[in-house]
Amino acid sequence: MNNRLLNPAQAAGIHVQYQQGIAFINLDRPATRNSFDLSMGVALRDCVRSLVARPPRVVVLRSTGEHFMVGGDVRHFQTLLDESKAACAEELELLIDAVNEAVIGLTELPCPVLGLINGSVAGFGLSLALACDILVAAEDAQLLLAYGAIGATPDGGASWHLPRHLGLHRALAMALLHTKLDAHQAHALGLVVQVVPPAGLPAAGLAIATRLANGAAAAQAGVKRLLREGLQTDLTGTLEAEKAQFVALSSTDDFAEGVNAFCQRRSANFTATH
């Protein structure tokens, strides 16, 4: 095993910025269209670990350059295969373990995760986008699974998320026929909530992130947990979870502020953390 690749100090391609309670995760390998290698996968995993340890009010996942992400670094895979199939398989296992932890972390964060997608959103790029709670797309976004082109199958949770978003048969068609969705098709199917001109994507994302950051953090965490867990439980279990969550929130300062603001016909000023 090449331990050098696992050294977080060597990690590249992921940068985090903070602004008024919002954490911006930037995918930053534009020269490779933000394709993932092991170093970038470890960097993403470590970044998400730090956010899980200290959640911000909102996370925004975005990219540098003309493309969100085209998936794994296939040219690097070729280099590994030239060494040996075993070397390629070993590194792929490490890479997928790292990005899988990142995907789970994003879905389990108590705060909302907003994804801003543009250009090519392919392979693991699509899987990572689907791990976000809300997606906004630039008009030039193109969503594609792409795995079949290299004789592979989806990773990063795409085979879990896509059938739940699109239904089984649309998801199968996308996977088997390499069907590409443009931004407006993705919007019509409910994958993205808004489509904007490419130049307007940063401003649109910041507007939504700011709105979320001004929301009631504990309630947002409860909404996220209820809706995601509701995909895997029955109605009775969901009703019980909703009741427990509502009753627990009724004792928070944000609930009192929300009720008072409603009765006083003013905007609420939510200040509590998760």
Salt bridges, closest charged atoms under 4 A:
ASP28 OD2 - HIS15 NE2 3.17
ASP37 OD2 - ARG29 NH1 3.73
ASP46 OD1 - ARG45 NH2 2.92
ASP46 OD1 - ARG49 NH1 3.85
ASP73 OD2 - ARG29 NH2 3.44
GLU91 OE2 - HIS76 NE2 2.72
GLU101 OE2 - ARG49 NE 2.57
ASP133 OD2 - LYS224 NZ 2.92
ASP133 OD1 - ARG228 NH2 2.97
GLU240 OE1 - LYS243 NZ 3.43
GLU257 OE2 - ARG266 NH1 2.70
